[in-house]
Amino acid sequence: MTRIRNTPRESSGCQFRVGSAAETGFHRFNFARIGSMKNMLNIRKESNGWVVRFVRNGTEYSKYFRFSDGGVRKSMARAKQWRDEQLAKLGPRQWRRGPNRSKPTNNTSGIVGVSKNVYNRWVASWNEDGKQRFKTFRTKKEAVAHRKAQIERLAD
């Protein structure tokens, strides 16, 4: 028969039973005590271990660290170590800049504030006195010119 031992650690989320964990089958751990969110960057807790996952240049790098291989804290330490080694080797994340940057998928014109509506007409939109204004045009060139003129007019 096993019984729960009262310890000062119970208030922190940990509980222990007399006997080994293998005998009692009882495991409880407070995962909030592992560390700050900064330390957990790219690390996620799953049912039986920690998963480290990040993407560099379109390639996903991931590795699983089981709790059963040395316990929760040791597996977390190994996960952090592997993550830090990989990030140091691969370098910081590169954001796309300059002329080779692709336009967002929700931008049909490539110009901020100019889009196509459901009637296949070009719409120039801008904010004036806290309200959104818009005007429709037959050509993209007209819509871009009108939006540019409105922005310049409001800047004065």
C-alpha positions in Angstrom: 0.0 0.0 0.0 1.3 3.4 -0.9 0.5 6.6 0.9 1.1 10.2 0.0 3.8 11.9 1.9 3.2 15.5 2.9 6.1 17.7 1.8 6.6 21.5 1.4 6.8 20.9 -2.3 3.1 19.9 -2.6 2.1 23.6 -2.7 4.3 24.1 -5.7 2.5 21.4 -7.8 4.7 18.4 -7.0 3.5 15.4 -5.1 5.4 12.3 -4.0 4.3 8.9 -2.8 6.3 6.6 -0.6 8.0 4.1 -2.9 9.5 4.5 -6.4 7.6 6.0 -9.3 7.7 2.6 -11.0 6.0 0.9 -8.0 3.4 3.6 -7.5 2.8 4.6 -11.1 2.3 8.1 -9.8 3.9 11.1 -11.6 2.9 14.7 -11.2 5.0 17.7 -12.3 4.4 21.4 -12.4 5.4 22.4 -16.0 5.1 26.1 -15.1 8.3 25.9 -13.1 10.4 25.0 -16.1 11.2 28.6 -17.1 10.0 31.8 -18.8 8.4 31.9 -22.2 11.7 33.2 -23.7 13.4 30.0 -22.7 10.6 28.0 -24.3 10.9 29.6 -27.8 10.4 26.9 -30.5 9.8 24.3 -27.7 6.4 22.7 -27.1 5.3 20.2 -24.5 3.5 17.1 -25.8 2.1 14.2 -24.0 5.4 12.2 -23.6 8.1 14.8 -24.3 9.3 18.1 -25.6 9.2 19.0 -29.3 11.7 21.5 -30.8 10.6 22.8 -34.2 11.6 25.7 -36.3 11.9 26.6 -40.0 14.9 28.1 -41.9 14.9 28.8 -45.6 11.8 26.6 -46.2 13.3 23.6 -44.4 11.7 22.4 -41.1 14.0 21.2 -38.4 12.5 19.2 -35.5 13.5 16.8 -32.8 11.6 15.0 -30.1 12.9 14.7 -26.5 11.2 12.0 -24.4 10.5 12.5 -20.7 11.4 8.9 -20.1 15.0 9.6 -21.2 16.2 11.1 -17.9 13.1 12.9 -16.7 11.3 16.2 -17.5 14.0 18.6 -16.5 16.9 16.7 -18.2 14.9 16.3 -21.4 14.1 20.0 -21.4 17.8 20.8 -20.9 18.7 18.6 -23.8 16.0 20.2 -26.0 17.2 23.7 -25.2 20.8 22.6 -25.9 19.9 21.1 -29.3 17.8 24.1 -30.2 20.6 26.6 -29.3 23.2 24.5 -31.2 21.0 24.4 -34.4 20.1 28.1 -34.3 23.8 29.0 -33.8 24.7 26.8 -36.8 21.9 28.0 -39.1 22.0 31.7 -38.1 19.1 34.1 -37.4 15.9 34.1 -39.3 16.2 36.0 -42.6 13.2 38.2 -43.5 12.6 38.8 -47.2 13.4 42.4 -48.3 13.9 44.4 -51.4 12.8 43.7 -55.0 12.8 39.9 -54.7 10.2 40.1 -51.9 6.9 38.6 -53.1 3.6 40.4 -52.6 1.2 39.1 -50.0 -1.5 36.7 -51.3 -4.3 39.1 -50.2 -2.9 42.0 -52.2 -4.2 41.8 -55.8 -2.5 45.0 -57.1 0.8 45.1 -55.3 0.0 48.6 -54.1 -1.3 49.4 -50.6 -4.8 50.8 -50.7 -5.6 49.6 -54.3 -7.5 46.4 -54.9 -10.0 44.8 -57.3 -13.6 44.4 -56.2 -16.1 41.6 -57.0 -17.3 43.5 -60.1 -13.7 43.4 -61.5 -13.2 47.2 -61.0 -10.2 48.8 -59.3 -10.9 50.4 -55.9 -8.7 53.1 -54.3 -9.2 53.4 -50.6 -7.8 55.8 -47.9 -8.6 57.2 -44.5 -9.9 60.7 -44.1 -11.0 62.2 -40.7 -11.1 58.7 -39.1 -13.4 57.3 -41.8 -12.4 55.0 -44.6 -13.1 56.4 -48.1 -13.0 54.7 -51.4 -13.6 55.3 -55.1 -13.8 52.8 -58.0 -12.1 53.0 -61.4 -11.9 51.1 -64.6 -8.1 50.9 -64.7 -5.5 50.2 -62.1 -3.5 53.2 -63.2 -6.4 55.6 -62.5 -6.9 54.0 -59.0 -3.2 54.3 -58.1 -3.0 57.9 -59.3 -6.2 58.9 -57.3 -5.0 57.2 -54.1 -1.6 58.9 -54.4 -3.3 62.3 -54.9 -5.6 61.8 -51.9 -2.7 60.8 -49.6 -0.7 63.8 -50.7 -3.7 66.1 -50.2 -4.2 64.8 -46.7 -0.5 65.2 -45.9 -0.6 68.9 -46.6 
